[in-house]
Amino acid sequence: MEIINSFQTGLRNGINNNGHVVYCRYGLPHLICLPVNRPDDPLLNPALNHLKAMDGYYAQQFFVYLHTSLNSEDVVSGLYQYVMQSPVALSDYTKSELIDELSRLVAHNKLLIIPLYE
């Protein structure tokens, strides 16, 4: 089992996982990945389903209030590029538009947010 819990944010590639590790406003690590890239680890926590409520409102709040010093400044744009699987022109979008799109993807089970703490 690969230990994902580290203080390095960003893209995590490997045999067991592919996604982004981000830190919520409380400094707790979360793995954000596509359902097809979910690590096949029986000890991994289930995805946070309560973030889908109210058409992704709670997911939107999760992305808006990410920890500012533990995450990089462009973590939201990196997540958007990861989800779209292409280097899209991010200059056409504001941060709030990217967060709205990410929260909609969480609401429709196209993006998972998995806690890495216990």
N, C-alpha and C positions, 0 to 999 in steps of 0.2 A: 504494500500500500504506500503510495506516495503521499508525503505530508504536504498539503497545500497551504496550510496556515503559516504564512511568513509575512514579514513586513515589507515585501516588495509587491507593489501593485502592478497591474497591467496584464497583458496577454499571457496566458499559461498554456503552452503547448506540450504535448507528451503523449505517451501511449494511453494513459489513463484519463486524461482530461484535455479539454480545449475550452477556454472561456476566459473571463476576466475576474480577477479577485478585487473587490472594492470593499471599502470600509464605511459602514453606516455612521450616522452622526454620533453614536456612542463608542466608535472605534472598534466595533466587532466586524470580523471579516465575513464576506458573503461571496459565493461563487455565482457569477451570472453567466449562463450558457444557454445555447439552443437545446431543445429537447433531444435532438439526435446526438449532441455532444455531451450529454450527461454522463459523468463517470459511472462505470459499472462497479460501484463499491457498495457492498451491503451495509456498511457502517455509516454511510453518508446520510445526513439528515434529509427528510423530504423537502420539496420546494415549499416556499411560503405561499399557501393558497389564499390567505386572507388579504393579500395585496391585490387580488383580482376584483375585490368588492367595489361596487359603485363605479363600474366601467374603468377600473384602473386608478381610481383616485388615490388609494393608499400607495400604489406603486409610484405614482407621480410624486407624492410626498417623500417617498424613500429616495428617489433620484434627486429631488430638489435639495434635500438636506443631507447629502453625502458629506462625510468628514472632510473638511477643507485642507487640513495639513497632512493627512495620511494618504489621500488620493491625489493624483496629478491633476493639473488644471484642465486638461483635455480628456478627462475620463469619460464624459458623456459622449463626445464626438468619437472616441475610440470604441465605445460600446455600439454606437450607431453603425460605424464602419464594420464592426464584427458581425452584427446582425444582418446587415445587407450583403455581407461577403464581397464587398468591392470598395475601392477608394472613391466614394462619391464626393461631389463638390460640396463641402460643408459650409462654404462661404455663403451659400444661398439660404441657409437656415439659421435661425437664432437658437440659443441654448434652450429656451422654453419650447420651441417647436420640436426639437430633438427629444426632449423629455416627454412631451405629449405623445410622440410616436412610440417611444420605448414603453411607456406605461400602457398604451393600447395593445402592444404586443404581449405584455405580461397578462393583461386582462383576457386575451384570447389564447392563452397557453402556448404562444410561440416563442416565449422567452421565460426562462426559469431563474428564480432567485433562491439560492440554497444557502442556508447558514452553515458556517464552518466552525462554529464554536460549540462547546459542550461544557 
